[in-house]
Amino acid sequence: MPTIYLIRHAQASFGKSDYDRLSPQGEQQAVRLGEALVARGVTPQLVMSGSMRRHAQTAALALADFPAEVDKGFDEFNHEEIIVAHKPAYRRRAVMLADLARTGHPGRAFQQMFTAATERWALGGDGYTESFTDFCERSEAAVRRTAERLGKGETAVVFTSGGPIAAVVSRLISGGDGLWSRLNPVTVNTAITKVVSGRSGLTVVSYNEHAHLDGTELLSYR
């Protein structure tokens, strides 16, 4: 049956002014991912990617011989907009960084703030270009478009972000979006989620598999 591998991008440049590019660790993760896909015998008939630089860079390092087609349906949500809607003062990045630094644990403080910001979005708060429901719907639609292009026994590899993967898995497992807030924070960089397309529709076979990073210093969540 047709198989889709949904892959979260490698580590981006968290904390930098330009987040949307792989960190040196992310580049190593992407190479390790490519080795893992070869070891699995994955030879895709279709490679897809969101439009973000971190998606394209991960795809190029992991599957250099398979050019990726871009589908913006696989793009991540606008995290900057979600943060600003939660705390308007954070429109100025310097203000946010100063607030986080004053806590003494900026990484932990950011995660707490970001969790609250995404919860506000998921609960239907205002101030967003794209609602949470619309985001989940476009993520699911992108996967279904990909599945429709696959023939019997064919494989697609999709390079995307943790948010769309969590949205798709939540809908396929529970029929709704209620699991998203639990799935999204634990998605590992370059983790592999396997979805198959059969007579009963799309089915999640495995989620967030990252054995290629286990036991290494390359494991990261952000």
Helices and strands as residue ranges (DSSP letters): E 3-8, H 24-40, E 46-49, H 53-62, E 69-70, G 72-74, H 79-86, G 88-91, H 93-102, H 106-122, H 132-148, E 155-160, H 162-174, H 180-183, G 184-186, E 192-198, E 201-209
